[in-house]
Amino acid sequence: MTDDSGRKGLRKGLTSYGDDGFSLFLRKAFIKAAGYSDDALDRPIIGITDTASDFNPCHGNAPQLIEAIRRGVMLAGGLPMNFPTISVHESFAHPTSMFLRNLMAMDTEEMVRAQPMDAVVLVGGCDKTLPAQIMGAASAGIPAIVVPVGPMVVGHHRGEVLGACTDCRRLWGQHRAGRIDAAEIEVISGRLAPSVGTCMVMGTASTMACMIEALGLSIPYAAAIPAPHAERLRCGEASGRAAVEMVARGGPAPAALLTPASFRNAMVVLQAIGGSTNGLIHLAAIAGRVGHRIDLEEFDRIGREVPVLIDLKPSGDHYMEHFHHAGAMPRLLRELSPFLDLDAPTVTGGTLRDYADMAEDVPGQTVIRPRSAPLKETGGMAVLRGNLAPGGAVIKHAAATPALLQHTGRAVVFENVEDMTARLDDPALEVAADDVLVLRNAGPKGAPGMPEAGYLPIPKKLAAAGVKDMVRISDARMSGTAFGTIVLHITPEAAAGGPLALVQTGDQIRLDVAAREITLLVPDEELRTRAAQTGGAAPRPKRGYARLFHDTVTQADRGCDFDFLAAEPED
């Protein structure tokens, strides 16, 4: 491969014809077919990822947002070139969007490498797209700036404010319990998502947008501006300008921004916003692309020190547009300043301190709490260990039932997602409210793709009796919009030989969040006997991407990235 260092614009990444001069001549001849002048072609080229799709309503504003970014690029003297990549939507991706995240990361990386651009603007939102894009751009190594598509505005039903998808789950649970009939749930389905944009609660998309701003990869206020607002387009224009300015400064590339200090800042924010458990997996994957590791024990320590300050569903009561109007990320960063490294660099050429310094004080707002009056005294998540999770597990205790955070119960085991679907609502299922629902073979290899199946529904007969929460454990993921006393990401997963494969219905399981323990109360000798009788690993797919995924995907603590895509750890 030809050394591309020092080349800019159209001269970057020349197609190999054995003659660089001819390669450049041919490239210019073809691009001039689109009507470009020599003046335009001599300017810095800014790539813009186009992730719009008819299957992706969350990215429905991407065309308008890209046009605003193009305007900003041109106003700053650059040449914008938008290009398509894979578009992944949470509700339309089979078997799960997580299965396709690494494919999108590879697509993004290779298209950035293959096409001449001096910087790239990453436009994404739902739901694994933002981490996929950052993973790809970090590996490609050119300056990059992120523009989230933004959250939806809220919906309304019978005088109640609604938000996808926390209220999706709450209201669907009421429908399963027989308290909302089929006609009304159909009406609700038309009111939960009233505009383009990502979920307007603190789900995975909003979580990632907040962490990305804390990592310094987007401009101030980019995380929370609602998708339909004119301000979102102005954010796009300003980001286009910033991309050209990055080229003029000579960077920085993502690796220069993705430092141990910035990852710690992101972990602080993740705890303080009561964010999605998915955020921790994605952060681990991003860190791996630049040779770093996310320390789960450090994340847990941060959670013991940093309170939840954002009053948003599913941990609180409000929605992303309220967070935006309350001052958004700059206001939160200022409140979190004792816990942050504000000297961490950003895409604007300054530091995170610049973001915190521009914080607005909004009289009377209660969405962003002061440290003296937090929503929760400790962070949103805890890391658990024990004989069921030697590599760790995660619980979002900020959205759990306090009375269940110390609980011992009888295991009711489901072998996989299909088994759960078939038996969960069977009236003959032996299950009680104080049992522990266990789902296995739903991890990265076992499902495959680690679906958001960890939010096991309450069995219908218990839901009808008024049971709203139970302890549930799995090697799966859970949507950031979900809530409940749910232990996730059990590592190693059952399909990779983890001890979750050894649990039998009737075993006693102890959850003690204060002690950070998840324990199977079965003697070690019995577990060794069971292990000797347990079947083999998950079957290997015969071909294609599924086979690549099975063979190379890492466990949750490493971000579920492909092992060959991670950078070598720094000494």
Buried (B, 14 or more C-beta within 10 A) or exposed (E): EEEEEEBBBBBBBBEEEEEBEEBBEBBEEEBEEEEBEEEBBEBBBBBBBBBBBEEBBBBBBBEBBBBBBBBBBBEBEBBBBBBEBBBBBBBBBEBBBBBBBBBBBBBBBBBBBEBBBBBBBBBBBBBBBBBBBBBBBBBBBBBBBBBBBBBBBBBEBEEEBBBBBBBBBBBBBBBBBEEBEEEBBEEBEEBBBBBBBBBBBBBBBBBBBBBBBBBBBBBBBBBBBBBBBEEBBBBBBBBBBBBBBBBEEEBBBBBBBBBBBBBBBBBBBBBBBBBBBBBBBBBBBBBBBBBBBBBBEBBBBBBEEBBBBBBBBBBBEBBBBBBBBBBBBBBBBBBBBEBBBBEBBBBBBEBBBBBBBBBEEBEEBBBBBEBEEBBBEBBBBBBBBBBBBEBBBBBBBBBBBEEBBEBBBBBBBBBBBEBBEEBBBEEEBEBEBEBBBBBBBBBBBBBBBBBBBBBBBBBBBBBEEEBBBBBBBBBBBBBBBBBBBBBBBBBBBBBBBBBBBBBEEEBEBBBBBEEBBBBBEBEEEEBEEBEEEEEEBBEEBEEEEBEBBBEEBBBBBBBBBBEEBBBEEEE
